[in-house]
Amino acid sequence: MPNSPIYRNTEQYPYSRTVPGLLILEIDAPIYFANAGYLRERITSWIDEEEERVKTSGENSLQYVILDMSAGGNIDTSGISMMEEIKKIMDRRELKLVLVNPKGEVVKKLTRSKFIGDNLGEEWMFMTVGEAVEACSYVLYTLRTVPASKDPNNV
């Protein structure tokens, strides 16, 4: 929502705006065997759509995909596999995955499976969408303003 730390579906709230470089997706169901394939396809499709929208609008390229997991209270092994696949897809596209407010049981299972730690660092998990947006925006702004001679990645 404009001038607010509140983030809502842009289709439901047409006067809301997107955040350049970020795609925020809400996963509003448990991630388990019955919906893992569907979720993988939808997430990939939403990323494709956003990358196309950004390309045609001339905005800054997509850098972060924020998954708001507040509403999904559980995950099974199929869901964990789906998360690993999504992370690989995003790595190939040079996108960063960010998780918001996964419930305790989800965090336990993702940690036990080593998804958190090996695939996704704890530094990319946040309690609120606002915190995630702020952190990602800070990194985007910082990277954009670092002069080429001071950029440690510029060789």
MODELLER restraints for C-alpha pairs under 7 A, 6 or more apart:
rsr = mdl.restraints
at = mdl.atoms
rsr.add(forms.Gaussian(group=physical.xy_distance, feature=features.Distance(at['CA:1:A'], at['CA:7:A']), mean=5.77, stdev=0.5))
rsr.add(forms.Gaussian(group=physical.xy_distance, feature=features.Distance(at['CA:1:A'], at['CA:8:A']), mean=6.68, stdev=0.5))
rsr.add(forms.Gaussian(group=physical.xy_distance, feature=features.Distance(at['CA:1:A'], at['CA:16:A']), mean=4.60, stdev=0.5))
rsr.add(forms.Gaussian(group=physical.xy_distance, feature=features.Distance(at['CA:1:A'], at['CA:17:A']), mean=6.42, stdev=0.5))
rsr.add(forms.Gaussian(group=physical.xy_distance, feature=features.Distance(at['CA:2:A'], at['CA:16:A']), mean=5.99, stdev=0.5))
rsr.add(forms.Gaussian(group=physical.xy_distance, feature=features.Distance(at['CA:2:A'], at['CA:17:A']), mean=6.57, stdev=0.5))
rsr.add(forms.Gaussian(group=physical.xy_distance, feature=features.Distance(at['CA:5:A'], at['CA:130:A']), mean=5.54, stdev=0.5))
rsr.add(forms.Gaussian(group=physical.xy_distance, feature=features.Distance(at['CA:6:A'], at['CA:130:A']), mean=6.82, stdev=0.5))
rsr.add(forms.Gaussian(group=physical.xy_distance, feature=features.Distance(at['CA:10:A'], at['CA:16:A']), mean=5.66, stdev=0.5))
rsr.add(forms.Gaussian(group=physical.xy_distance, feature=features.Distance(at['CA:10:A'], at['CA:17:A']), mean=6.79, stdev=0.5))
rsr.add(forms.Gaussian(group=physical.xy_distance, feature=features.Distance(at['CA:20:A'], at['CA:59:A']), mean=6.82, stdev=0.5))
rsr.add(forms.Gaussian(group=physical.xy_distance, feature=features.Distance(at['CA:20:A'], at['CA:60:A']), mean=6.02, stdev=0.5))
rsr.add(forms.Gaussian(group=physical.xy_distance, feature=features.Distance(at['CA:21:A'], at['CA:60:A']), mean=5.71, stdev=0.5))
rsr.add(forms.Gaussian(group=physical.xy_distance, feature=features.Distance(at['CA:21:A'], at['CA:61:A']), mean=5.51, stdev=0.5))
rsr.add(forms.Gaussian(group=physical.xy_distance, feature=features.Distance(at['CA:21:A'], at['CA:62:A']), mean=4.21, stdev=0.5))
rsr.add(forms.Gaussian(group=physical.xy_distance, feature=features.Distance(at['CA:21:A'], at['CA:63:A']), mean=5.10, stdev=0.5))
rsr.add(forms.Gaussian(group=physical.xy_distance, feature=features.Distance(at['CA:21:A'], at['CA:64:A']), mean=6.40, stdev=0.5))
rsr.add(forms.Gaussian(group=physical.xy_distance, feature=features.Distance(at['CA:22:A'], at['CA:62:A']), mean=5.80, stdev=0.5))
rsr.add(forms.Gaussian(group=physical.xy_distance, feature=features.Distance(at['CA:22:A'], at['CA:63:A']), mean=6.11, stdev=0.5))
rsr.add(forms.Gaussian(group=physical.xy_distance, feature=features.Distance(at['CA:22:A'], at['CA:64:A']), mean=4.89, stdev=0.5))
rsr.add(forms.Gaussian(group=physical.xy_distance, feature=features.Distance(at['CA:22:A'], at['CA:65:A']), mean=5.93, stdev=0.5))
rsr.add(forms.Gaussian(group=physical.xy_distance, feature=features.Distance(at['CA:23:A'], at['CA:64:A']), mean=6.30, stdev=0.5))
rsr.add(forms.Gaussian(group=physical.xy_distance, feature=features.Distance(at['CA:23:A'], at['CA:65:A']), mean=4.81, stdev=0.5))
rsr.add(forms.Gaussian(group=physical.xy_distance, feature=features.Distance(at['CA:23:A'], at['CA:66:A']), mean=6.06, stdev=0.5))
rsr.add(forms.Gaussian(group=physical.xy_distance, feature=features.Distance(at['CA:24:A'], at['CA:65:A']), mean=5.97, stdev=0.5))
rsr.add(forms.Gaussian(group=physical.xy_distance, feature=features.Distance(at['CA:24:A'], at['CA:66:A']), mean=4.68, stdev=0.5))
rsr.add(forms.Gaussian(group=physical.xy_distance, feature=features.Distance(at['CA:24:A'], at['CA:67:A']), mean=6.13, stdev=0.5))
rsr.add(forms.Gaussian(group=physical.xy_distance, feature=features.Distance(at['CA:25:A'], at['CA:66:A']), mean=6.07, stdev=0.5))
rsr.add(forms.Gaussian(group=physical.xy_distance, feature=features.Distance(at['CA:25:A'], at['CA:67:A']), mean=4.99, stdev=0.5))
rsr.add(forms.Gaussian(group=physical.xy_distance, feature=features.Distance(at['CA:25:A'], at['CA:68:A']), mean=5.97, stdev=0.5))
rsr.add(forms.Gaussian(group=physical.xy_distance, feature=features.Distance(at['CA:26:A'], at['CA:67:A']), mean=5.79, stdev=0.5))
rsr.add(forms.Gaussian(group=physical.xy_distance, feature=features.Distance(at['CA:26:A'], at['CA:68:A']), mean=4.58, stdev=0.5))
rsr.add(forms.Gaussian(group=physical.xy_distance, feature=features.Distance(at['CA:26:A'], at['CA:69:A']), mean=6.31, stdev=0.5))
rsr.add(forms.Gaussian(group=physical.xy_distance, feature=features.Distance(at['CA:27:A'], at['CA:67:A']), mean=6.69, stdev=0.5))
rsr.add(forms.Gaussian(group=physical.xy_distance, feature=features.Distance(at['CA:27:A'], at['CA:68:A']), mean=5.97, stdev=0.5))
rsr.add(forms.Gaussian(group=physical.xy_distance, feature=features.Distance(at['CA:27:A'], at['CA:69:A']), mean=5.25, stdev=0.5))
rsr.add(forms.Gaussian(group=physical.xy_distance, feature=features.Distance(at['CA:27:A'], at['CA:71:A']), mean=6.72, stdev=0.5))
rsr.add(forms.Gaussian(group=physical.xy_distance, feature=features.Distance(at['CA:27:A'], at['CA:72:A']), mean=6.39, stdev=0.5))
rsr.add(forms.Gaussian(group=physical.xy_distance, feature=features.Distance(at['CA:28:A'], at['CA:69:A']), mean=6.78, stdev=0.5))
rsr.add(forms.Gaussian(group=physical.xy_distance, feature=features.Distance(at['CA:28:A'], at['CA:71:A']), mean=4.67, stdev=0.5))
rsr.add(forms.Gaussian(group=physical.xy_distance, feature=features.Distance(at['CA:28:A'], at['CA:72:A']), mean=5.30, stdev=0.5))
rsr.add(forms.Gaussian(group=physical.xy_distance, feature=features.Distance(at['CA:29:A'], at['CA:71:A']), mean=6.13, stdev=0.5))
rsr.add(forms.Gaussian(group=physical.xy_distance, feature=features.Distance(at['CA:29:A'], at['CA:72:A']), mean=4.41, stdev=0.5))
rsr.add(forms.Gaussian(group=physical.xy_distance, feature=features.Distance(at['CA:30:A'], at['CA:72:A']), mean=4.31, stdev=0.5))
rsr.add(forms.Gaussian(group=physical.xy_distance, feature=features.Distance(at['CA:30:A'], at['CA:73:A']), mean=5.49, stdev=0.5))
rsr.add(forms.Gaussian(group=physical.xy_distance, feature=features.Distance(at['CA:30:A'], at['CA:74:A']), mean=4.81, stdev=0.5))
rsr.add(forms.Gaussian(group=physical.xy_distance, feature=features.Distance(at['CA:30:A'], at['CA:75:A']), mean=5.79, stdev=0.5))
rsr.add(forms.Gaussian(group=physical.xy_distance, feature=features.Distance(at['CA:31:A'], at['CA:72:A']), mean=7.00, stdev=0.5))
rsr.add(forms.Gaussian(group=physical.xy_distance, feature=features.Distance(at['CA:31:A'], at['CA:74:A']), mean=6.34, stdev=0.5))
rsr.add(forms.Gaussian(group=physical.xy_distance, feature=features.Distance(at['CA:31:A'], at['CA:75:A']), mean=4.68, stdev=0.5))
rsr.add(forms.Gaussian(group=physical.xy_distance, feature=features.Distance(at['CA:31:A'], at['CA:76:A']), mean=6.69, stdev=0.5))
rsr.add(forms.Gaussian(group=physical.xy_distance, feature=features.Distance(at['CA:31:A'], at['CA:79:A']), mean=4.87, stdev=0.5))
rsr.add(forms.Gaussian(group=physical.xy_distance, feature=features.Distance(at['CA:32:A'], at['CA:75:A']), mean=5.41, stdev=0.5))
rsr.add(forms.Gaussian(group=physical.xy_distance, feature=features.Distance(at['CA:32:A'], at['CA:76:A']), mean=5.02, stdev=0.5))
rsr.add(forms.Gaussian(group=physical.xy_distance, feature=features.Distance(at['CA:32:A'], at['CA:78:A']), mean=5.66, stdev=0.5))
rsr.add(forms.Gaussian(group=physical.xy_distance, feature=features.Distance(at['CA:32:A'], at['CA:79:A']), mean=4.76, stdev=0.5))
rsr.add(forms.Gaussian(group=physical.xy_distance, feature=features.Distance(at['CA:33:A'], at['CA:78:A']), mean=4.98, stdev=0.5))
rsr.add(forms.Gaussian(group=physical.xy_distance, feature=features.Distance(at['CA:33:A'], at['CA:79:A']), mean=6.42, stdev=0.5))
rsr.add(forms.Gaussian(group=physical.xy_distance, feature=features.Distance(at['CA:36:A'], at['CA:78:A']), mean=6.32, stdev=0.5))
rsr.add(forms.Gaussian(group=physical.xy_distance, feature=features.Distance(at['CA:36:A'], at['CA:79:A']), mean=5.35, stdev=0.5))
rsr.add(forms.Gaussian(group=physical.xy_distance, feature=features.Distance(at['CA:36:A'], at['CA:82:A']), mean=5.91, stdev=0.5))
rsr.add(forms.Gaussian(group=physical.xy_distance, feature=features.Distance(at['CA:40:A'], at['CA:82:A']), mean=6.22, stdev=0.5))
rsr.add(forms.Gaussian(group=physical.xy_distance, feature=features.Distance(at['CA:40:A'], at['CA:86:A']), mean=6.59, stdev=0.5))
rsr.add(forms.Gaussian(group=physical.xy_distance, feature=features.Distance(at['CA:51:A'], at['CA:62:A']), mean=6.30, stdev=0.5))
rsr.add(forms.Gaussian(group=physical.xy_distance, feature=features.Distance(at['CA:54:A'], at['CA:60:A']), mean=6.90, stdev=0.5))
rsr.add(forms.Gaussian(group=physical.xy_distance, feature=features.Distance(at['CA:54:A'], at['CA:61:A']), mean=6.25, stdev=0.5))
rsr.add(forms.Gaussian(group=physical.xy_distance, feature=features.Distance(at['CA:63:A'], at['CA:95:A']), mean=5.02, stdev=0.5))
rsr.add(forms.Gaussian(group=physical.xy_distance, feature=features.Distance(at['CA:63:A'], at['CA:96:A']), mean=6.26, stdev=0.5))
rsr.add(forms.Gaussian(group=physical.xy_distance, feature=features.Distance(at['CA:64:A'], at['CA:95:A']), mean=5.54, stdev=0.5))
rsr.add(forms.Gaussian(group=physical.xy_distance, feature=features.Distance(at['CA:64:A'], at['CA:96:A']), mean=4.75, stdev=0.5))
rsr.add(forms.Gaussian(group=physical.xy_distance, feature=features.Distance(at['CA:64:A'], at['CA:97:A']), mean=6.04, stdev=0.5))
rsr.add(forms.Gaussian(group=physical.xy_distance, feature=features.Distance(at['CA:65:A'], at['CA:96:A']), mean=6.25, stdev=0.5))
rsr.add(forms.Gaussian(group=physical.xy_distance, feature=features.Distance(at['CA:65:A'], at['CA:97:A']), mean=5.17, stdev=0.5))
rsr.add(forms.Gaussian(group=physical.xy_distance, feature=features.Distance(at['CA:65:A'], at['CA:98:A']), mean=6.08, stdev=0.5))
rsr.add(forms.Gaussian(group=physical.xy_distance, feature=features.Distance(at['CA:66:A'], at['CA:97:A']), mean=6.17, stdev=0.5))
rsr.add(forms.Gaussian(group=physical.xy_distance, feature=features.Distance(at['CA:66:A'], at['CA:98:A']), mean=4.63, stdev=0.5))
rsr.add(forms.Gaussian(group=physical.xy_distance, feature=features.Distance(at['CA:66:A'], at['CA:99:A']), mean=5.84, stdev=0.5))
rsr.add(forms.Gaussian(group=physical.xy_distance, feature=features.Distance(at['CA:67:A'], at['CA:98:A']), mean=6.13, stdev=0.5))
rsr.add(forms.Gaussian(group=physical.xy_distance, feature=features.Distance(at['CA:67:A'], at['CA:99:A']), mean=4.98, stdev=0.5))
rsr.add(forms.Gaussian(group=physical.xy_distance, feature=features.Distance(at['CA:67:A'], at['CA:100:A']), mean=5.99, stdev=0.5))
rsr.add(forms.Gaussian(group=physical.xy_distance, feature=features.Distance(at['CA:68:A'], at['CA:99:A']), mean=6.16, stdev=0.5))
rsr.add(forms.Gaussian(group=physical.xy_distance, feature=features.Distance(at['CA:68:A'], at['CA:100:A']), mean=4.64, stdev=0.5))
rsr.add(forms.Gaussian(group=physical.xy_distance, feature=features.Distance(at['CA:68:A'], at['CA:101:A']), mean=6.57, stdev=0.5))
rsr.add(forms.Gaussian(group=physical.xy_distance, feature=features.Distance(at['CA:68:A'], at['CA:129:A']), mean=6.76, stdev=0.5))
rsr.add(forms.Gaussian(group=physical.xy_distance, feature=features.Distance(at['CA:69:A'], at['CA:99:A']), mean=6.90, stdev=0.5))
rsr.add(forms.Gaussian(group=physical.xy_distance, feature=features.Distance(at['CA:69:A'], at['CA:100:A']), mean=5.71, stdev=0.5))
rsr.add(forms.Gaussian(group=physical.xy_distance, feature=features.Distance(at['CA:69:A'], at['CA:101:A']), mean=5.66, stdev=0.5))
rsr.add(forms.Gaussian(group=physical.xy_distance, feature=features.Distance(at['CA:69:A'], at['CA:102:A']), mean=4.92, stdev=0.5))
rsr.add(forms.Gaussian(group=physical.xy_distance, feature=features.Distance(at['CA:70:A'], at['CA:100:A']), mean=6.84, stdev=0.5))
rsr.add(forms.Gaussian(group=physical.xy_distance, feature=features.Distance(at['CA:70:A'], at['CA:101:A']), mean=5.04, stdev=0.5))
rsr.add(forms.Gaussian(group=physical.xy_distance, feature=features.Distance(at['CA:70:A'], at['CA:102:A']), mean=5.65, stdev=0.5))
rsr.add(forms.Gaussian(group=physical.xy_distance, feature=features.Distance(at['CA:70:A'], at['CA:103:A']), mean=6.72, stdev=0.5))
rsr.add(forms.Gaussian(group=physical.xy_distance, feature=features.Distance(at['CA:73:A'], at['CA:103:A']), mean=5.60, stdev=0.5))
rsr.add(forms.Gaussian(group=physical.xy_distance, feature=features.Distance(at['CA:73:A'], at['CA:106:A']), mean=6.75, stdev=0.5))
rsr.add(forms.Gaussian(group=physical.xy_distance, feature=features.Distance(at['CA:74:A'], at['CA:105:A']), mean=6.29, stdev=0.5))
rsr.add(forms.Gaussian(group=physical.xy_distance, feature=features.Distance(at['CA:74:A'], at['CA:106:A']), mean=5.39, stdev=0.5))
rsr.add(forms.Gaussian(group=physical.xy_distance, feature=features.Distance(at['CA:75:A'], at['CA:106:A']), mean=5.73, stdev=0.5))
rsr.add(forms.Gaussian(group=physical.xy_distance, feature=features.Distance(at['CA:80:A'], at['CA:110:A']), mean=6.78, stdev=0.5))
rsr.add(forms.Gaussian(group=physical.xy_distance, feature=features.Distance(at['CA:87:A'], at['CA:97:A']), mean=6.68, stdev=0.5))
rsr.add(forms.Gaussian(group=physical.xy_distance, feature=features.Distance(at['CA:90:A'], at['CA:96:A']), mean=6.58, stdev=0.5))
rsr.add(forms.Gaussian(group=physical.xy_distance, feature=features.Distance(at['CA:98:A'], at['CA:124:A']), mean=5.02, stdev=0.5))
rsr.add(forms.Gaussian(group=physical.xy_distance, feature=features.Distance(at['CA:98:A'], at['CA:125:A']), mean=5.99, stdev=0.5))
rsr.add(forms.Gaussian(group=physical.xy_distance, feature=features.Distance(at['CA:99:A'], at['CA:124:A']), mean=6.37, stdev=0.5))
rsr.add(forms.Gaussian(group=physical.xy_distance, feature=features.Distance(at['CA:99:A'], at['CA:125:A']), mean=4.81, stdev=0.5))
rsr.add(forms.Gaussian(group=physical.xy_distance, feature=features.Distance(at['CA:99:A'], at['CA:126:A']), mean=6.39, stdev=0.5))
rsr.add(forms.Gaussian(group=physical.xy_distance, feature=features.Distance(at['CA:100:A'], at['CA:125:A']), mean=5.72, stdev=0.5))
rsr.add(forms.Gaussian(group=physical.xy_distance, feature=features.Distance(at['CA:100:A'], at['CA:126:A']), mean=4.82, stdev=0.5))
rsr.add(forms.Gaussian(group=physical.xy_distance, feature=features.Distance(at['CA:100:A'], at['CA:127:A']), mean=5.55, stdev=0.5))
rsr.add(forms.Gaussian(group=physical.xy_distance, feature=features.Distance(at['CA:100:A'], at['CA:128:A']), mean=5.84, stdev=0.5))
rsr.add(forms.Gaussian(group=physical.xy_distance, feature=features.Distance(at['CA:100:A'], at['CA:129:A']), mean=6.08, stdev=0.5))
rsr.add(forms.Gaussian(group=physical.xy_distance, feature=features.Distance(at['CA:101:A'], at['CA:126:A']), mean=6.04, stdev=0.5))
rsr.add(forms.Gaussian(group=physical.xy_distance, feature=features.Distance(at['CA:101:A'], at['CA:127:A']), mean=4.60, stdev=0.5))
rsr.add(forms.Gaussian(group=physical.xy_distance, feature=features.Distance(at['CA:101:A'], at['CA:128:A']), mean=6.25, stdev=0.5))
rsr.add(forms.Gaussian(group=physical.xy_distance, feature=features.Distance(at['CA:110:A'], at['CA:116:A']), mean=5.64, stdev=0.5))
rsr.add(forms.Gaussian(group=physical.xy_distance, feature=features.Distance(at['CA:111:A'], at['CA:117:A']), mean=6.91, stdev=0.5))
rsr.add(forms.Gaussian(group=physical.xy_distance, feature=features.Distance(at['CA:116:A'], at['CA:122:A']), mean=6.40, stdev=0.5))
rsr.add(forms.Gaussian(group=physical.xy_distance, feature=features.Distance(at['CA:126:A'], at['CA:132:A']), mean=5.72, stdev=0.5))
rsr.add(forms.Gaussian(group=physical.xy_distance, feature=features.Distance(at['CA:148:A'], at['CA:154:A']), mean=6.51, stdev=0.5))
